[in-house]
Amino acid sequence: MVEERIAGFDRITGDFVSTLEDTSYVVVKAENREVQHPRDRDKTVIKPILTIEIGGQQMEWFANRTSIEFIARKQGGFNLSDLTGYKGTLVTVNQKVGKEMRQVVYEDGCIDAS
């Protein structure tokens, strides 16, 4: 039997990451995808989406630019194929997004999380 994830729970969130004891992961797939613009729901944008294995499951991480640039530099290139196989650790930072405070996910080491 193939286990299917509940819709809406297949994407990494800060709240999810903050509950994990081990936040290490590996990138199993990287792709550019057209997604809805975060602030203007009538527009779309192309974003890099990383499918990562974390906590014993595969989930999508809509990594922010800061994290993607950090990973690409460490992995040695800015092609999507360069990101596959990367092993890292996630951290969360409580920061303002729009008008509210949220747990935002970053690659460990790319920001000062203190």
Jmol script that loads the backbone (N, CA, C; Angstrom):
load data "model"
ATOM      1  N   MET A   1       0.843  -1.183   0.000  1.00  0.00           N
ATOM      2  CA  MET A   1       0.000   0.000   0.000  1.00  0.00           C
ATOM      3  C   MET A   1       0.887   1.244   0.000  1.00  0.00           C
ATOM      4  N   VAL A   2       0.581   2.201  -0.841  1.00  0.00           N
ATOM      5  CA  VAL A   2       1.323   3.446  -0.909  1.00  0.00           C
ATOM      6  C   VAL A   2       0.664   4.456   0.028  1.00  0.00           C
ATOM      7  N   GLU A   3       1.469   5.007   0.924  1.00  0.00           N
ATOM      8  CA  GLU A   3       0.939   6.007   1.846  1.00  0.00           C
ATOM      9  C   GLU A   3       0.923   7.358   1.149  1.00  0.00           C
ATOM     10  N   GLU A   4      -0.208   8.044   1.195  1.00  0.00           N
ATOM     11  CA  GLU A   4      -0.323   9.349   0.578  1.00  0.00           C
ATOM     12  C   GLU A   4      -0.407  10.410   1.662  1.00  0.00           C
ATOM     13  N   ARG A   5       0.305  11.503   1.464  1.00  0.00           N
ATOM     14  CA  ARG A   5       0.284  12.592   2.445  1.00  0.00           C
ATOM     15  C   ARG A   5      -1.038  13.337   2.357  1.00  0.00           C
ATOM     16  N   ILE A   6      -1.490  13.838   3.468  1.00  0.00           N
ATOM     17  CA  ILE A   6      -2.690  14.661   3.499  1.00  0.00           C
ATOM     18  C   ILE A   6      -2.401  15.939   2.722  1.00  0.00           C
ATOM     19  N   ALA A   7      -3.316  16.343   1.863  1.00  0.00           N
ATOM     20  CA  ALA A   7      -3.133  17.548   1.049  1.00  0.00           C
ATOM     21  C   ALA A   7      -2.817  18.743   1.939  1.00  0.00           C
ATOM     22  N   GLY A   8      -1.826  19.516   1.537  1.00  0.00           N
ATOM     23  CA  GLY A   8      -1.442  20.696   2.296  1.00  0.00           C
ATOM     24  C   GLY A   8      -0.363  20.441   3.325  1.00  0.00           C
ATOM     25  N   PHE A   9       0.003  19.167   3.543  1.00  0.00           N
ATOM     26  CA  PHE A   9       1.028  18.829   4.522  1.00  0.00           C
ATOM     27  C   PHE A   9       2.247  18.198   3.867  1.00  0.00           C
ATOM     28  N   ASP A  10       2.472  18.544   2.597  1.00  0.00           N
ATOM     29  CA  ASP A  10       3.603  17.989   1.867  1.00  0.00           C
ATOM     30  C   ASP A  10       4.687  19.034   1.660  1.00  0.00           C
ATOM     31  N   ARG A  11       4.534  20.171   2.319  1.00  0.00           N
ATOM     32  CA  ARG A  11       5.472  21.275   2.173  1.00  0.00           C
ATOM     33  C   ARG A  11       6.061  21.635   3.533  1.00  0.00           C
ATOM     34  N   ILE A  12       7.367  21.892   3.541  1.00  0.00           N
ATOM     35  CA  ILE A  12       8.063  22.280   4.770  1.00  0.00           C
ATOM     36  C   ILE A  12       7.543  23.632   5.266  1.00  0.00           C
ATOM     37  N   THR A  13       7.264  23.712   6.551  1.00  0.00           N
ATOM     38  CA  THR A  13       6.922  24.980   7.188  1.00  0.00           C
ATOM     39  C   THR A  13       7.815  25.155   8.414  1.00  0.00           C
ATOM     40  N   GLY A  14       7.935  26.379   8.861  1.00  0.00           N
ATOM     41  CA  GLY A  14       8.718  26.649  10.059  1.00  0.00           C
ATOM     42  C   GLY A  14       8.152  25.952  11.276  1.00  0.00           C
ATOM     43  N   ASP A  15       6.836  25.897  11.366  1.00  0.00           N
ATOM     44  CA  ASP A  15       6.205  25.226  12.500  1.00  0.00           C
ATOM     45  C   ASP A  15       6.564  23.742  12.522  1.00  0.00           C
ATOM     46  N   PHE A  16       6.586  23.095  11.343  1.00  0.00           N
ATOM     47  CA  PHE A  16       6.947  21.678  11.260  1.00  0.00           C
ATOM     48  C   PHE A  16       8.410  21.474  11.648  1.00  0.00           C
ATOM     49  N   VAL A  17       9.307  22.268  11.067  1.00  0.00           N
ATOM     50  CA  VAL A  17      10.738  22.110  11.316  1.00  0.00           C
ATOM     51  C   VAL A  17      11.049  22.317  12.794  1.00  0.00           C
ATOM     52  N   SER A  18      10.372  23.266  13.416  1.00  0.00           N
ATOM     53  CA  SER A  18      10.650  23.553  14.829  1.00  0.00           C
ATOM     54  C   SER A  18      10.265  22.392  15.750  1.00  0.00           C
ATOM     55  N   THR A  19       9.483  21.419  15.262  1.00  0.00           N
ATOM     56  CA  THR A  19       9.112  20.263  16.089  1.00  0.00           C
ATOM     57  C   THR A  19      10.088  19.094  15.946  1.00  0.00           C
ATOM     58  N   LEU A  20      10.988  19.162  14.963  1.00  0.00           N
ATOM     59  CA  LEU A  20      11.901  18.051  14.702  1.00  0.00           C
ATOM     60  C   LEU A  20      13.117  18.093  15.619  1.00  0.00           C
ATOM     61  N   GLU A  21      13.513  16.936  16.122  1.00  0.00           N
ATOM     62  CA  GLU A  21      14.760  16.852  16.887  1.00  0.00           C
ATOM     63  C   GLU A  21      15.956  16.891  15.955  1.00  0.00           C
ATOM     64  N   ASP A  22      15.838  16.225  14.812  1.00  0.00           N
ATOM     65  CA  ASP A  22      16.913  16.170  13.817  1.00  0.00           C
ATOM     66  C   ASP A  22      16.445  16.892  12.566  1.00  0.00           C
ATOM     67  N   THR A  23      17.046  18.025  12.267  1.00  0.00           N
ATOM     68  CA  THR A  23      16.629  18.822  11.114  1.00  0.00           C
ATOM     69  C   THR A  23      17.577  18.662   9.921  1.00  0.00           C
ATOM     70  N   SER A  24      18.352  17.587   9.924  1.00  0.00           N
ATOM     71  CA  SER A  24      19.224  17.327   8.781  1.00  0.00           C
ATOM     72  C   SER A  24      18.377  16.776   7.629  1.00  0.00           C
ATOM     73  N   TYR A  25      18.827  17.063   6.410  1.00  0.00           N
ATOM     74  CA  TYR A  25      18.072  16.666   5.230  1.00  0.00           C
ATOM     75  C   TYR A  25      19.021  16.415   4.070  1.00  0.00           C
ATOM     76  N   VAL A  26      18.469  15.839   2.996  1.00  0.00           N
ATOM     77  CA  VAL A  26      19.195  15.680   1.740  1.00  0.00           C
ATOM     78  C   VAL A  26      18.242  16.095   0.614  1.00  0.00           C
ATOM     79  N   VAL A  27      18.779  16.815  -0.373  1.00  0.00           N
ATOM     80  CA  VAL A  27      17.983  17.215  -1.535  1.00  0.00           C
ATOM     81  C   VAL A  27      17.900  16.021  -2.483  1.00  0.00           C
ATOM     82  N   VAL A  28      16.682  15.567  -2.766  1.00  0.00           N
ATOM     83  CA  VAL A  28      16.505  14.450  -3.685  1.00  0.00           C
ATOM     84  C   VAL A  28      16.087  14.909  -5.076  1.00  0.00           C
ATOM     85  N   LYS A  29      15.566  16.133  -5.166  1.00  0.00           N
ATOM     86  CA  LYS A  29      15.160  16.672  -6.468  1.00  0.00           C
ATOM     87  C   LYS A  29      15.103  18.189  -6.366  1.00  0.00           C
ATOM     88  N   ALA A  30      15.503  18.857  -7.445  1.00  0.00           N
ATOM     89  CA  ALA A  30      15.418  20.317  -7.514  1.00  0.00           C
ATOM     90  C   ALA A  30      14.809  20.683  -8.859  1.00  0.00           C
ATOM     91  N   GLU A  31      13.839  21.588  -8.832  1.00  0.00           N
ATOM     92  CA  GLU A  31      13.189  21.998 -10.073  1.00  0.00           C
ATOM     93  C   GLU A  31      12.699  23.432  -9.962  1.00  0.00           C
ATOM     94  N   ASN A  32      12.582  24.080 -11.116  1.00  0.00           N
ATOM     95  CA  ASN A  32      11.928  25.383 -11.188  1.00  0.00           C
ATOM     96  C   ASN A  32      10.465  25.127 -11.502  1.00  0.00           C
ATOM     97  N   ARG A  33       9.587  25.817 -10.773  1.00  0.00           N
ATOM     98  CA  ARG A  33       8.157  25.600 -10.963  1.00  0.00           C
ATOM     99  C   ARG A  33       7.417  26.928 -10.915  1.00  0.00           C
ATOM    100  N   GLU A  34       6.381  27.025 -11.711  1.00  0.00           N
ATOM    101  CA  GLU A  34       5.527  28.207 -11.692  1.00  0.00           C
ATOM    102  C   GLU A  34       4.554  28.066 -10.527  1.00  0.00           C
ATOM    103  N   VAL A  35       4.557  29.062  -9.641  1.00  0.00           N
ATOM    104  CA  VAL A  35       3.675  29.036  -8.465  1.00  0.00           C
ATOM    105  C   VAL A  35       2.982  30.383  -8.328  1.00  0.00           C
ATOM    106  N   GLN A  36       1.951  30.408  -7.532  1.00  0.00           N
ATOM    107  CA  GLN A  36       1.216  31.639  -7.283  1.00  0.00           C
ATOM    108  C   GLN A  36       2.096  32.644  -6.543  1.00  0.00           C
ATOM    109  N   HIS A  37       2.060  33.903  -6.966  1.00  0.00           N
ATOM    110  CA  HIS A  37       2.830  34.961  -6.318  1.00  0.00           C
ATOM    111  C   HIS A  37       2.364  35.081  -4.868  1.00  0.00           C
ATOM    112  N   PRO A  38       3.293  35.196  -3.914  1.00  0.00           N
ATOM    113  CA  PRO A  38       2.891  35.214  -2.498  1.00  0.00           C
ATOM    114  C   PRO A  38       2.046  36.423  -2.085  1.00  0.00           C
ATOM    115  N   ARG A  39       2.214  37.547  -2.765  1.00  0.00           N
ATOM    116  CA  ARG A  39       1.456  38.741  -2.377  1.00  0.00           C
ATOM    117  C   ARG A  39       0.356  39.117  -3.370  1.00  0.00           C
ATOM    118  N   ASP A  40       0.497  38.732  -4.637  1.00  0.00           N
ATOM    119  CA  ASP A  40      -0.489  39.053  -5.660  1.00  0.00           C
ATOM    120  C   ASP A  40      -1.026  37.756  -6.238  1.00  0.00           C
ATOM    121  N   ARG A  41      -2.143  37.287  -5.721  1.00  0.00           N
ATOM    122  CA  ARG A  41      -2.701  35.970  -6.073  1.00  0.00           C
ATOM    123  C   ARG A  41      -3.108  35.858  -7.548  1.00  0.00           C
ATOM    124  N   ASP A  42      -3.162  36.975  -8.274  1.00  0.00           N
ATOM    125  CA  ASP A  42      -3.510  36.940  -9.695  1.00  0.00           C
ATOM    126  C   ASP A  42      -2.300  36.713 -10.585  1.00  0.00           C
ATOM    127  N   LYS A  43      -1.098  36.706 -10.004  1.00  0.00           N
ATOM    128  CA  LYS A  43       0.132  36.544 -10.770  1.00  0.00           C
ATOM    129  C   LYS A  43       0.834  35.247 -10.375  1.00  0.00           C
ATOM    130  N   THR A  44       1.720  34.804 -11.249  1.00  0.00           N
ATOM    131  CA  THR A  44       2.556  33.649 -10.938  1.00  0.00           C
ATOM    132  C   THR A  44       4.018  34.044 -11.078  1.00  0.00           C
ATOM    133  N   VAL A  45       4.875  33.281 -10.423  1.00  0.00           N
ATOM    134  CA  VAL A  45       6.328  33.481 -10.506  1.00  0.00           C
ATOM    135  C   VAL A  45       6.984  32.103 -10.625  1.00  0.00           C
ATOM    136  N   ILE A  46       8.198  32.091 -11.150  1.00  0.00           N
ATOM    137  CA  ILE A  46       8.971  30.854 -11.219  1.00  0.00           C
ATOM    138  C   ILE A  46       9.857  30.793  -9.978  1.00  0.00           C
ATOM    139  N   LYS A  47       9.752  29.690  -9.215  1.00  0.00           N
ATOM    140  CA  LYS A  47      10.530  29.520  -7.980  1.00  0.00           C
ATOM    141  C   LYS A  47      11.267  28.191  -8.008  1.00  0.00           C
ATOM    142  N   PRO A  48      12.462  28.154  -7.400  1.00  0.00           N
ATOM    143  CA  PRO A  48      13.123  26.862  -7.232  1.00  0.00           C
ATOM    144  C   PRO A  48      12.460  26.107  -6.079  1.00  0.00           C
ATOM    145  N   ILE A  49      12.089  24.868  -6.337  1.00  0.00           N
ATOM    146  CA  ILE A  49      11.458  24.021  -5.323  1.00  0.00           C
ATOM    147  C   ILE A  49      12.386  22.829  -5.092  1.00  0.00           C
ATOM    148  N   LEU A  50      12.755  22.604  -3.853  1.00  0.00           N
ATOM    149  CA  LEU A  50      13.599  21.466  -3.505  1.00  0.00           C
ATOM    150  C   LEU A  50      12.738  20.390  -2.848  1.00  0.00           C
ATOM    151  N   THR A  51      12.827  19.169  -3.354  1.00  0.00           N
ATOM    152  CA  THR A  51      12.215  18.036  -2.670  1.00  0.00           C
ATOM    153  C   THR A  51      13.310  17.474  -1.785  1.00  0.00           C
ATOM    154  N   ILE A  52      13.042  17.479  -0.474  1.00  0.00           N
ATOM    155  CA  ILE A  52      14.056  17.032   0.472  1.00  0.00           C
ATOM    156  C   ILE A  52      13.535  15.845   1.271  1.00  0.00           C
ATOM    157  N   GLU A  53      14.478  15.050   1.730  1.00  0.00           N
ATOM    158  CA  GLU A  53      14.141  13.966   2.642  1.00  0.00           C
ATOM    159  C   GLU A  53      14.527  14.441   4.034  1.00  0.00           C
ATOM    160  N   ILE A  54      13.537  14.505   4.904  1.00  0.00           N
ATOM    161  CA  ILE A  54      13.739  14.996   6.259  1.00  0.00           C
ATOM    162  C   ILE A  54      12.752  14.288   7.189  1.00  0.00           C
ATOM    163  N   GLY A  55      13.219  13.924   8.342  1.00  0.00           N
ATOM    164  CA  GLY A  55      12.341  13.265   9.310  1.00  0.00           C
ATOM    165  C   GLY A  55      11.704  11.993   8.782  1.00  0.00           C
ATOM    166  N   GLY A  56      12.416  11.288   7.904  1.00  0.00           N
ATOM    167  CA  GLY A  56      11.919  10.025   7.379  1.00  0.00           C
ATOM    168  C   GLY A  56      10.894  10.150   6.266  1.00  0.00           C
ATOM    169  N   GLN A  57      10.720  11.353   5.728  1.00  0.00           N
ATOM    170  CA  GLN A  57       9.751  11.530   4.653  1.00  0.00           C
ATOM    171  C   GLN A  57      10.246  12.551   3.638  1.00  0.00           C
ATOM    172  N   GLN A  58       9.661  12.529   2.452  1.00  0.00           N
ATOM    173  CA  GLN A  58      10.011  13.514   1.431  1.00  0.00           C
ATOM    174  C   GLN A  58       8.990  14.633   1.457  1.00  0.00           C
ATOM    175  N   MET A  59       9.494  15.856   1.461  1.00  0.00           N
ATOM    176  CA  MET A  59       8.637  17.035   1.483  1.00  0.00           C
ATOM    177  C   MET A  59       9.236  18.083   0.567  1.00  0.00           C
ATOM    178  N   GLU A  60       8.411  19.015   0.119  1.00  0.00           N
ATOM    179  CA  GLU A  60       8.892  20.110  -0.706  1.00  0.00           C
ATOM    180  C   GLU A  60       9.293  21.284   0.173  1.00  0.00           C
ATOM    181  N   TRP A  61      10.389  21.907  -0.210  1.00  0.00           N
ATOM    182  CA  TRP A  61      10.856  23.105   0.488  1.00  0.00           C
ATOM    183  C   TRP A  61      10.918  24.230  -0.531  1.00  0.00           C
ATOM    184  N   PHE A  62      10.082  25.231  -0.351  1.00  0.00           N
ATOM    185  CA  PHE A  62      10.103  26.424  -1.172  1.00  0.00           C
ATOM    186  C   PHE A  62      11.157  27.343  -0.548  1.00  0.00           C
ATOM    187  N   ALA A  63      12.401  26.974  -0.759  1.00  0.00           N
ATOM    188  CA  ALA A  63      13.522  27.648  -0.096  1.00  0.00           C
ATOM    189  C   ALA A  63      13.617  29.103  -0.522  1.00  0.00           C
ATOM    190  N   ASN A  64      13.931  29.964   0.428  1.00  0.00           N
ATOM    191  CA  ASN A  64      14.095  31.381   0.116  1.00  0.00           C
ATOM    192  C   ASN A  64      15.427  31.607  -0.605  1.00  0.00           C
ATOM    193  N   ARG A  65      15.542  32.778  -1.198  1.00  0.00           N
ATOM    194  CA  ARG A  65      16.727  33.109  -2.000  1.00  0.00           C
ATOM    195  C   ARG A  65      18.020  33.007  -1.187  1.00  0.00           C
ATOM    196  N   THR A  66      17.986  33.446   0.058  1.00  0.00           N
ATOM    197  CA  THR A  66      19.170  33.395   0.918  1.00  0.00           C
ATOM    198  C   THR A  66      19.670  31.960   1.055  1.00  0.00           C
ATOM    199  N   SER A  67      18.754  31.039   1.311  1.00  0.00           N
ATOM    200  CA  SER A  67      19.126  29.635   1.477  1.00  0.00           C
ATOM    201  C   SER A  67      19.603  29.024   0.166  1.00  0.00           C
ATOM    202  N   ILE A  68      18.899  29.302  -0.931  1.00  0.00           N
ATOM    203  CA  ILE A  68      19.278  28.736  -2.235  1.00  0.00           C
ATOM    204  C   ILE A  68      20.679  29.197  -2.631  1.00  0.00           C
ATOM    205  N   GLU A  69      20.967  30.482  -2.471  1.00  0.00           N
ATOM    206  CA  GLU A  69      22.299  30.993  -2.832  1.00  0.00           C
ATOM    207  C   GLU A  69      23.382  30.354  -1.972  1.00  0.00           C
ATOM    208  N   PHE A  70      23.124  30.195  -0.692  1.00  0.00           N
ATOM    209  CA  PHE A  70      24.087  29.575   0.222  1.00  0.00           C
ATOM    210  C   PHE A  70      24.364  28.128  -0.189  1.00  0.00           C
ATOM    211  N   ILE A  71      23.303  27.377  -0.442  1.00  0.00           N
ATOM    212  CA  ILE A  71      23.450  25.971  -0.844  1.00  0.00           C
ATOM    213  C   ILE A  71      24.192  25.870  -2.170  1.00  0.00           C
ATOM    214  N   ALA A  72      23.831  26.696  -3.132  1.00  0.00           N
ATOM    215  CA  ALA A  72      24.471  26.651  -4.454  1.00  0.00           C
ATOM    216  C   ALA A  72      25.967  26.939  -4.355  1.00  0.00           C
ATOM    217  N   ARG A  73      26.328  27.914  -3.542  1.00  0.00           N
ATOM    218  CA  ARG A  73      27.757  28.219  -3.371  1.00  0.00           C
ATOM    219  C   ARG A  73      28.485  27.048  -2.717  1.00  0.00           C
ATOM    220  N   LYS A  74      27.887  26.453  -1.692  1.00  0.00           N
ATOM    221  CA  LYS A  74      28.523  25.320  -1.013  1.00  0.00           C
ATOM    222  C   LYS A  74      28.588  24.087  -1.914  1.00  0.00           C
ATOM    223  N   GLN A  75      27.565  23.885  -2.729  1.00  0.00           N
ATOM    224  CA  GLN A  75      27.494  22.707  -3.581  1.00  0.00           C
ATOM    225  C   GLN A  75      28.317  22.885  -4.858  1.00  0.00           C
ATOM    226  N   GLY A  76      28.654  24.129  -5.182  1.00  0.00           N
ATOM    227  CA  GLY A  76      29.552  24.359  -6.307  1.00  0.00           C
ATOM    228  C   GLY A  76      28.921  24.741  -7.621  1.00  0.00           C
ATOM    229  N   GLY A  77      27.675  25.180  -7.609  1.00  0.00           N
ATOM    230  CA  GLY A  77      27.095  25.620  -8.874  1.00  0.00           C
ATOM    231  C   GLY A  77      25.660  26.083  -8.752  1.00  0.00           C
ATOM    232  N   PHE A  78      25.227  26.795  -9.776  1.00  0.00           N
ATOM    233  CA  PHE A  78      23.878  27.358  -9.766  1.00  0.00           C
ATOM    234  C   PHE A  78      22.940  26.659 -10.750  1.00  0.00           C
ATOM    235  N   ASN A  79      23.290  25.445 -11.185  1.00  0.00           N
ATOM    236  CA  ASN A  79      22.375  24.633 -11.982  1.00  0.00           C
ATOM    237  C   ASN A  79      21.553  23.774 -11.033  1.00  0.00           C
ATOM    238  N   LEU A  80      20.304  23.504 -11.394  1.00  0.00           N
ATOM    239  CA  LEU A  80      19.448  22.691 -10.530  1.00  0.00           C
ATOM    240  C   LEU A  80      20.090  21.352 -10.211  1.00  0.00           C
ATOM    241  N   SER A  81      20.751  20.743 -11.201  1.00  0.00           N
ATOM    242  CA  SER A  81      21.376  19.434 -10.972  1.00  0.00           C
ATOM    243  C   SER A  81      22.483  19.515  -9.927  1.00  0.00           C
ATOM    244  N   ASP A  82      23.079  20.711  -9.734  1.00  0.00           N
ATOM    245  CA  ASP A  82      24.124  20.883  -8.731  1.00  0.00           C
ATOM    246  C   ASP A  82      23.566  20.774  -7.309  1.00  0.00           C
ATOM    247  N   LEU A  83      22.272  21.012  -7.151  1.00  0.00           N
ATOM    248  CA  LEU A  83      21.668  21.002  -5.823  1.00  0.00           C
ATOM    249  C   LEU A  83      21.315  19.588  -5.356  1.00  0.00           C
ATOM    250  N   THR A  84      21.063  18.683  -6.294  1.00  0.00           N
ATOM    251  CA  THR A  84      20.680  17.310  -5.948  1.00  0.00           C
ATOM    252  C   THR A  84      21.814  16.621  -5.196  1.00  0.00           C
ATOM    253  N   GLY A  85      21.449  15.980  -4.095  1.00  0.00           N
ATOM    254  CA  GLY A  85      22.419  15.274  -3.267  1.00  0.00           C
ATOM    255  C   GLY A  85      22.989  16.111  -2.139  1.00  0.00           C
ATOM    256  N   TYR A  86      22.694  17.406  -2.132  1.00  0.00           N
ATOM    257  CA  TYR A  86      23.206  18.272  -1.072  1.00  0.00           C
ATOM    258  C   TYR A  86      22.645  17.825   0.279  1.00  0.00           C
ATOM    259  N   LYS A  87      23.507  17.756   1.282  1.00  0.00           N
ATOM    260  CA  LYS A  87      23.093  17.411   2.641  1.00  0.00           C
ATOM    261  C   LYS A  87      23.285  18.635   3.512  1.00  0.00           C
ATOM    262  N   GLY A  88      22.253  18.984   4.250  1.00  0.00           N
ATOM    263  CA  GLY A  88      22.332  20.164   5.096  1.00  0.00           C
ATOM    264  C   GLY A  88      21.455  20.020   6.324  1.00  0.00           C
ATOM    265  N   THR A  89      21.309  21.127   7.011  1.00  0.00           N
ATOM    266  CA  THR A  89      20.510  21.198   8.231  1.00  0.00           C
ATOM    267  C   THR A  89      19.661  22.458   8.169  1.00  0.00           C
ATOM    268  N   LEU A  90      18.417  22.339   8.573  1.00  0.00           N
ATOM    269  CA  LEU A  90      17.515  23.485   8.581  1.00  0.00           C
ATOM    270  C   LEU A  90      17.447  24.111   9.973  1.00  0.00           C
ATOM    271  N   VAL A  91      17.221  25.414   9.993  1.00  0.00           N
ATOM    272  CA  VAL A  91      16.956  26.148  11.230  1.00  0.00           C
ATOM    273  C   VAL A  91      15.727  27.011  10.992  1.00  0.00           C
ATOM    274  N   THR A  92      15.089  27.417  12.060  1.00  0.00           N
ATOM    275  CA  THR A  92      13.971  28.348  11.951  1.00  0.00           C
ATOM    276  C   THR A  92      14.306  29.629  12.691  1.00  0.00           C
ATOM    277  N   VAL A  93      13.802  30.723  12.154  1.00  0.00           N
ATOM    278  CA  VAL A  93      14.001  32.033  12.745  1.00  0.00           C
ATOM    279  C   VAL A  93      12.640  32.706  12.830  1.00  0.00           C
ATOM    280  N   ASN A  94      12.317  33.235  13.985  1.00  0.00           N
ATOM    281  CA  ASN A  94      11.071  33.969  14.145  1.00  0.00           C
ATOM    282  C   ASN A  94      11.268  35.366  13.568  1.00  0.00           C
ATOM    283  N   GLN A  95      10.595  35.656  12.450  1.00  0.00           N
ATOM    284  CA  GLN A  95      10.761  36.967  11.830  1.00  0.00           C
ATOM    285  C   GLN A  95       9.451  37.440  11.235  1.00  0.00           C
ATOM    286  N   LYS A  96       9.387  38.731  10.995  1.00  0.00           N
ATOM    287  CA  LYS A  96       8.178  39.337  10.464  1.00  0.00           C
ATOM    288  C   LYS A  96       8.066  39.048   8.973  1.00  0.00           C
ATOM    289  N   VAL A  97       6.917  38.499   8.573  1.00  0.00           N
ATOM    290  CA  VAL A  97       6.598  38.247   7.172  1.00  0.00           C
ATOM    291  C   VAL A  97       5.283  38.957   6.915  1.00  0.00           C
ATOM    292  N   GLY A  98       5.340  39.989   6.095  1.00  0.00           N
ATOM    293  CA  GLY A  98       4.146  40.815   5.910  1.00  0.00           C
ATOM    294  C   GLY A  98       3.855  41.542   7.207  1.00  0.00           C
ATOM    295  N   LYS A  99       2.688  41.286   7.768  1.00  0.00           N
ATOM    296  CA  LYS A  99       2.295  41.958   9.006  1.00  0.00           C
ATOM    297  C   LYS A  99       2.363  41.053  10.230  1.00  0.00           C
ATOM    298  N   GLU A 100       2.787  39.811  10.041  1.00  0.00           N
ATOM    299  CA  GLU A 100       2.794  38.896  11.185  1.00  0.00           C
ATOM    300  C   GLU A 100       4.153  38.240  11.384  1.00  0.00           C
ATOM    301  N   MET A 101       4.393  37.782  12.604  1.00  0.00           N
ATOM    302  CA  MET A 101       5.617  37.059  12.939  1.00  0.00           C
ATOM    303  C   MET A 101       5.406  35.582  12.602  1.00  0.00           C
ATOM    304  N   ARG A 102       6.426  34.970  11.966  1.00  0.00           N
ATOM    305  CA  ARG A 102       6.359  33.560  11.583  1.00  0.00           C
ATOM    306  C   ARG A 102       7.699  32.885  11.805  1.00  0.00           C
ATOM    307  N   GLN A 103       7.662  31.565  11.917  1.00  0.00           N
ATOM    308  CA  GLN A 103       8.876  30.756  11.930  1.00  0.00           C
ATOM    309  C   GLN A 103       9.285  30.557  10.472  1.00  0.00           C
ATOM    310  N   VAL A 104      10.405  31.139  10.073  1.00  0.00           N
ATOM    311  CA  VAL A 104      10.887  31.051   8.701  1.00  0.00           C
ATOM    312  C   VAL A 104      12.040  30.055   8.652  1.00  0.00           C
ATOM    313  N   VAL A 105      12.041  29.204   7.620  1.00  0.00           N
ATOM    314  CA  VAL A 105      13.027  28.140   7.466  1.00  0.00           C
ATOM    315  C   VAL A 105      14.220  28.638   6.647  1.00  0.00           C
ATOM    316  N   TYR A 106      15.423  28.365   7.132  1.00  0.00           N
ATOM    317  CA  TYR A 106      16.666  28.692   6.432  1.00  0.00           C
ATOM    318  C   TYR A 106      17.600  27.502   6.492  1.00  0.00           C
ATOM    319  N   GLU A 107      18.543  27.473   5.567  1.00  0.00           N
ATOM    320  CA  GLU A 107      19.652  26.532   5.632  1.00  0.00           C
ATOM    321  C   GLU A 107      20.551  26.999   6.770  1.00  0.00           C
ATOM    322  N   ASP A 108      20.936  26.103   7.655  1.00  0.00           N
ATOM    323  CA  ASP A 108      21.782  26.452   8.791  1.00  0.00           C
ATOM    324  C   ASP A 108      23.111  27.012   8.292  1.00  0.00           C
ATOM    325  N   GLY A 109      23.510  28.120   8.847  1.00  0.00           N
ATOM    326  CA  GLY A 109      24.780  28.727   8.505  1.00  0.00           C
ATOM    327  C   GLY A 109      24.659  29.918   7.562  1.00  0.00           C
ATOM    328  N   CYS A 110      23.507  30.061   6.890  1.00  0.00           N
ATOM    329  CA  CYS A 110      23.403  31.161   5.930  1.00  0.00           C
ATOM    330  C   CYS A 110      22.952  32.462   6.585  1.00  0.00           C
ATOM    331  N   ILE A 111      22.473  32.378   7.825  1.00  0.00           N
ATOM    332  CA  ILE A 111      22.080  33.566   8.576  1.00  0.00           C
ATOM    333  C   ILE A 111      22.494  33.393  10.022  1.00  0.00           C
ATOM    334  N   ASP A 112      22.470  34.472  10.757  1.00  0.00           N
ATOM    335  CA  ASP A 112      22.731  34.400  12.189  1.00  0.00           C
ATOM    336  C   ASP A 112      21.398  34.092  12.868  1.00  0.00           C
ATOM    337  N   ALA A 113      21.223  32.859  13.316  1.00  0.00           N
ATOM    338  CA  ALA A 113      19.958  32.426  13.907  1.00  0.00           C
ATOM    339  C   ALA A 113      19.889  32.649  15.407  1.00  0.00           C
ATOM    340  N   SER A 114      20.796  33.424  15.963  1.00  0.00           N
ATOM    341  CA  SER A 114      20.781  33.615  17.427  1.00  0.00           C
ATOM    342  C   SER A 114      19.754  34.631  17.854  1.00  0.00           C
TER     343      SER A 114
END
end "model"
wireframe off; spacefill off
backbone 0.3
color backbone group
